[in-house]
Amino acid sequence: MIPLSLYIHFPWCIQKCPYCDFNSHQLKNDSYEVDYVDALLADIVKIVPKIWGRTIRTIFIGGGTPSLMKPDDMARLMSGLRSYLILDPHAEITMEANPGTVDANYFKAYHEIGINRISIGIQSLNDAHLKKLGRIHQSDEAKRAVQIARDAGFDNINCDLMFALPDQTVEQALSDLQGVIDLKPDHISHYQLTMEPNTYFYKFPPKLPESELIEEMQLQSYALLKANGYQHYEVSAFAKAGHQSKHNRNYWEFGDYIGIGAGAHGKVTMQGESRILRTSIEKHPTQYLKKSASERLVIEEVINEELPFEFMLNVLRLKHGIEEAIFSERTFLPISVIEDKLNLLQKRGLIVRENGQLSTTDQGFLFLNNVLSEFID
């Protein structure tokens, strides 16, 4: 059976960051929360028939800033989910948190509710860079947030860290990374700042480091993470032993997931029918709350021509790849439909196929976009 996850979107933040292209909106007041929890549970009721009898292995509560949600509302949400879904008793349940909104009492309550993994958006430990990024916290708050999470009982903590920030030097990027490593998180998401469409930075680009400096930041950061016991298992993900993100791995292994909340997406395999469905939900939170669960949910079938690229887009992000047999198991297509492309990439030294395993070479991992472009029709 293909693993199944649940993504829950919380669309509000204290303020919108200039680089952020996620579906997030500035918080005006918190009077929405009761209605929003009701709407999330209504989404579940609408989607349940598509996943009836299947067990949810992981949950990820993302945003936005979910750590703004009051514990009582979070408790009602989790209680409702447990009444409608079959939830693995050992499920990994992650919640994103902004250091500027961390509250010790909230964190203790979240842990008691059943959330067992926290992802803290540190982004930088340099106050000047945090200001340029439009973050609402400072470096001391980021450090304190990690300690608050530990004190609340969390023993699985991720820290998000960005590099290639405006006017950032290699030394500053490595200082940020060493500072995060010193906090001893179990997982580090280390990713490059990019200019995404429909963001303030895209319209008014800041001065970013030259490409040679960015490459040097990457290479030295990888070495520093490895030296401190973090395994590089996905393009931007590094984990201590036993702490890889189960939820994100399910995405990257082309597993199934349902998405609820404003703008959430899902992918559900109808195993007995050999077809894959894609779900999407009304994006803007105001319109989302105005519409019924039936009105805001769209379900489409994924056509076969799209599957090779979608599959490779996910699985080749994993450093050590996957078993080739998973392609046919999860797309219902024979491996022969991509055989020519695989052979071409192998000749170019960009992928490896050994003992039934498919993965990129070191060069292919560095130039992943070039590899993926071969699968776009």
C-alpha positions in Angstrom: 0.0 0.0 0.0 1.3 3.5 -0.9 2.0 5.5 2.2 -0.5 8.3 3.0 0.2 11.7 4.6 -1.9 14.7 5.6 -0.9 18.4 5.0 -2.8 21.1 6.8 -2.4 24.7 5.7 -2.7 27.7 8.1 -2.6 30.8 5.8 -1.9 33.7 8.2 1.3 35.4 9.4 2.0 38.5 11.5 3.4 40.0 8.3 4.3 38.9 4.8 8.1 38.4 4.2 9.4 40.0 1.0 10.8 36.7 -0.4 7.8 34.5 0.4 5.7 33.0 -2.4 3.7 30.7 -0.1 -0.1 31.2 0.4 0.2 33.4 3.4 -1.6 36.6 4.4 -1.1 39.2 7.1 -3.2 38.5 10.2 -5.8 41.1 10.9 -7.4 39.5 13.9 -7.8 36.0 15.4 -11.6 35.8 15.2 -11.3 33.4 12.2 -9.9 30.4 14.1 -13.2 28.7 15.2 -14.6 29.0 11.6 -11.3 27.9 10.1 -11.1 24.7 12.2 -14.7 23.9 11.3 -13.7 24.4 7.6 -10.6 22.1 7.9 -12.7 19.3 9.4 -15.3 19.8 6.7 -12.5 19.4 4.1 -11.6 16.1 5.7 -15.2 14.8 5.6 -15.3 15.7 1.9 -12.0 13.9 1.1 -12.4 10.8 3.4 -14.3 8.7 0.8 -11.2 8.9 -1.5 -8.9 7.4 1.2 -11.4 5.2 3.1 -9.7 2.5 5.2 -6.2 3.9 4.7 -3.9 5.0 7.6 -2.4 8.4 7.9 1.4 8.0 8.6 2.4 11.6 8.9 0.8 15.0 9.4 2.4 18.4 8.6 0.9 21.7 9.7 2.4 24.4 7.6 1.8 28.0 6.6 1.8 30.8 7.2 2.5 30.6 10.9 0.7 27.7 12.5 2.3 28.6 15.9 -0.2 31.5 16.0 -3.1 29.0 16.5 -4.4 28.9 20.1 -3.9 25.5 21.8 -7.7 25.1 22.3 -8.3 25.4 18.6 -5.4 23.1 17.8 -6.7 20.5 20.3 -10.2 20.6 18.7 -8.6 20.2 15.2 -6.5 17.2 16.3 -9.5 15.6 18.1 -11.6 16.0 15.0 -8.9 14.5 12.8 -8.7 11.5 15.1 -12.4 10.9 14.9 -12.5 11.0 11.1 -9.2 9.4 10.1 -7.2 6.3 10.9 -4.1 7.7 12.4 -0.9 5.7 12.9 -0.3 5.7 16.7 3.4 6.5 16.0 2.6 9.1 13.3 5.1 11.9 12.9 3.2 15.1 13.4 5.1 18.3 12.5 4.1 21.9 13.1 6.0 25.0 11.7 6.8 27.8 14.0 8.1 31.3 13.7 10.6 32.3 16.4 8.8 35.6 16.8 5.5 33.9 17.8 6.9 31.1 20.1 5.1 30.9 23.4 6.3 28.4 26.1 2.8 27.6 27.3 1.6 27.1 23.7 4.5 24.8 23.0 3.8 22.7 26.1 0.1 22.4 25.1 1.0 21.5 21.5 3.2 18.7 22.7 0.5 17.4 25.0 -2.0 17.5 22.1 0.2 15.1 20.2 2.4 17.2 18.0 5.8 15.6 18.2 8.0 17.5 15.7 8.6 21.2 15.5 10.1 23.1 12.5 11.4 26.5 13.4 12.0 29.1 10.7 15.3 30.6 11.9 16.5 31.7 8.4 19.5 33.6 9.8 21.2 34.3 13.1 22.5 37.7 11.8 20.1 40.5 12.9 21.0 42.7 9.9 20.1 39.9 7.5 16.9 39.1 9.4 15.9 42.7 9.0 16.5 42.6 5.3 14.5 39.4 5.0 11.5 41.1 6.8 11.5 38.6 9.6 9.7 39.6 12.8 12.3 38.0 15.1 15.9 38.5 16.1 18.7 36.0 16.5 18.3 35.7 20.3 14.6 34.9 19.9 15.5 32.1 17.4 17.9 30.6 19.9 15.4 30.8 22.7 12.7 29.2 20.5 14.8 26.1 20.1 15.3 25.9 23.9 11.6 26.5 24.6 10.8 23.6 22.2 13.3 21.3 24.1 11.9 22.4 27.5 8.3 21.6 26.2 9.4 18.0 25.5 10.1 18.1 21.8 12.9 15.7 20.9 12.6 16.1 17.1 13.4 19.7 16.0 14.1 21.0 12.6 15.6 24.4 11.9 15.2 26.2 8.6 18.2 28.2 7.5 18.7 30.3 4.3 21.9 31.2 2.5 22.8 33.5 -0.4 21.1 36.4 1.4 21.4 40.0 0.3 25.1 41.1 0.6 25.9 37.9 2.5 29.6 36.8 2.5 30.8 33.2 2.7 32.0 33.8 6.2 28.6 35.1 7.3 26.8 32.1 5.8 29.1 29.7 7.6 28.7 31.6 10.8 25.0 31.3 10.6 25.2 27.6 9.9 27.6 27.0 12.8 25.3 28.9 15.1 22.4 26.7 14.1 24.5 23.5 14.5 25.5 24.7 18.0 21.7 24.7 18.9 21.9 20.9 18.2 18.7 20.5 16.1 17.9 17.0 14.9 17.3 18.2 11.3 18.4 21.2 9.3 16.7 22.5 6.2 19.5 24.5 4.5 18.3 26.3 1.3 19.2 29.1 -1.0 17.2 32.3 -1.2 15.7 32.6 -4.6 13.6 35.3 -6.2 10.1 33.9 -6.8 7.5 35.5 -8.9 4.7 37.5 -7.2 7.0 38.5 -4.3 8.3 41.9 -3.2 11.9 40.8 -3.8 11.0 39.7 -7.4 9.7 43.1 -8.1 12.4 45.0 -6.3 15.4 42.6 -6.3 18.0 43.0 -3.6 21.7 42.6 -4.4 22.5 38.9 -4.0 26.0 37.2 -3.9 27.7 36.3 -7.1 27.2 32.7 -8.3 30.8 31.8 -7.5 30.3 32.8 -3.9 27.0 31.0 -3.7 28.7 27.8 -4.9 31.4 28.2 -2.3 28.8 28.7 0.4 27.1 25.5 -0.6 30.3 23.4 -0.7 31.7 24.6 2.6 28.3 24.3 4.2 28.0 20.7 3.1 31.4 19.9 4.5 30.5 21.6 7.8 27.2 19.7 8.1 28.9 16.4 7.3 31.6 17.0 9.9 28.9 17.6 12.5 27.1 14.4 11.9 24.3 15.6 9.5 23.5 13.3 6.6 22.7 15.1 3.3 19.7 13.0 2.2 17.8 15.4 0.0 18.7 18.6 -2.0 18.1 20.9 1.0 17.7 18.5 3.9 20.3 17.3 6.5 19.5 15.0 9.4 21.0 13.3 12.4 20.6 9.5 12.4 17.0 8.5 12.7 15.6 12.0 12.2 14.9 12.3 8.4 11.6 14.0 7.8 9.1 11.1 7.2 6.5 13.5 5.9 8.8 15.1 3.3 10.3 11.7 2.3 6.8 10.6 1.4 6.5 13.5 -1.0 9.9 12.7 -2.5 9.1 9.0 -2.8 5.9 9.9 -4.8 3.7 8.7 -1.9 0.1 9.9 -1.4 -1.1 12.9 0.6 -4.3 14.7 1.2 -4.3 18.5 1.7 -6.8 20.6 3.7 -7.0 24.3 4.2 -6.8 27.3 2.0 -4.7 26.6 -1.1 -3.8 23.0 -0.1 -3.0 20.4 -2.7 -3.2 16.6 -2.6 -2.3 13.5 -4.6 -4.4 10.3 -4.1 -3.8 7.0 -5.8 -6.9 5.0 -6.6 -5.1 1.7 -6.5 -7.9 -0.6 -7.7 -8.6 1.8 -10.6 -4.9 2.3 -11.7 -5.4 6.1 -11.7 -4.1 9.1 -9.7 -6.1 12.1 -8.6 -4.9 15.5 -7.8 -6.9 17.7 -5.4 -6.8 21.5 -4.9 -8.7 23.8 -2.6 -9.7 27.5 -3.0 -6.6 29.6 -2.3 -7.6 32.9 -0.7 -8.7 32.3 3.0 -11.6 34.8 2.8 -13.1 33.0 -0.2 -12.2 29.6 1.3 -14.3 30.4 4.4 -17.2 31.7 2.3 -17.5 28.5 0.2 -18.7 25.1 1.3 -16.3 22.1 1.3 -17.9 20.9 -2.0 -17.5 24.3 -3.7 -13.9 24.9 -2.7 -12.6 21.4 -3.6 -11.4 20.6 -7.1 -10.5 17.0 -8.1 -8.8 16.1 -11.4 -7.2 13.0 -12.8 -3.5 13.2 -13.5 -2.9 12.3 -17.2 -0.2 9.7 -18.0 1.9 12.2 -20.0 2.5 14.2 -16.8 3.5 11.3 -14.6 7.2 10.7 -15.6 8.2 14.4 -14.9 6.1 14.6 -11.7 7.7 11.3 -10.4 11.3 12.3 -11.3 10.8 15.8 -9.9 10.3 14.3 -6.5 12.4 11.1 -6.3 15.6 12.5 -7.8 15.7 15.1 -5.0 16.8 12.2 -2.8 20.5 11.8 -2.6 20.5 8.0 -2.8 17.5 7.7 -5.1 14.9 5.0 -5.0 14.2 1.5 -6.3 13.4 1.6 -10.0 10.4 -0.7 -9.4 8.7 2.1 -7.5 8.2 4.0 -10.8 5.8 1.4 -12.2 4.2 0.7 -8.8 3.3 4.4 -8.2 2.6 5.6 -11.8 1.1 2.4 -13.3 3.4 3.0 -16.3 6.1 0.6 -17.5 9.7 1.8 -17.1 10.1 1.5 -20.9 8.3 4.8 -21.3 11.4 6.6 -19.9 14.1 4.0 -20.8 15.6 6.1 -23.6 15.9 9.2 -21.4 17.4 7.1 -18.6 20.0 5.7 -21.0 20.8 9.1 -22.3 21.3 10.6 -18.8 23.4 7.6 -17.8 25.7 8.1 -20.8 26.1 11.7 -19.8 27.2 10.6 -16.3 24.2 12.2 -14.6 22.4 9.2 -13.2 23.3 5.7 -12.0 21.3 2.5 -12.4 22.6 -0.3 -10.3 21.0 -3.3 -8.6 17.5 -2.1 -9.3 18.3 1.3 -7.8 18.0 4.7 -9.6 19.9 7.8 -8.4 21.8 10.8 -9.6 25.6 10.9 -9.7 27.3 13.7 -7.7 27.3 15.8 -10.8 23.7 15.0 -11.6 22.7 16.0 -8.1 24.5 19.4 -8.5 22.8 20.0 -11.9 19.4 18.4 -11.0 17.4 20.9 -13.1 19.3 19.7 -16.2 18.4 16.1 -15.4 14.8 16.9 -14.8 14.5 18.9 -18.0 14.9 15.6 -19.9 11.5 14.4 -18.6 9.5 17.5 -19.7 7.5 16.8 -22.9 
